Amino acid sequence: MAGKTPTAKTGKKTAQLTLKEKRAAKRAKQEPESFIKPRKGAAG
């Protein structure tokens, strides 16, 4: 639970993407999806 924001308590903030996820998203737009292999734990 270290890196997750307490969304249940605040209710205001949505969970923020990590820098890795932001970079991966940028890369996914530029390069074919097959290039990036998401973590097994990552949903979607």
N, C-alpha and C positions, 0 to 999 in steps of 0.2 A: 504493500500500500504506500510505499515511500513516495513514488512519483505521481500519485494520483491526487487530484483535487477533491476535497470533500463536497461533492455536488449535492448530496442528500441534505447536508446541513444548510448550505447557503441557498441553493436553489436558483441563484442568479447566474453564476458562471457555468458555461459548458466546459467539459473537459478539454484542456488545451493539448494540441499536438506537440509531441516532442520535436526537437530540432531534427532528429533523424527522420521522423515521419514527414516533416515538412520538406526536407531535402528529397526524400524518396518520392513524394508526390510531384515535386517539380520534375524530377528525372522521369517519372512515369509519363508525364505529358510530352516530354521531348523524345523519349526513346520507346521502342516497342515494349509492351508489357512483359513479354517473355524474359526480358533482360533482368527484371527485378523479381526476386522471389521473396514474398512476404513471410514473416515469421509464422510458425505454426500456431502460435497463441493469438496472433492478430486476427480479429474478425473482419471479414470482407476482403 
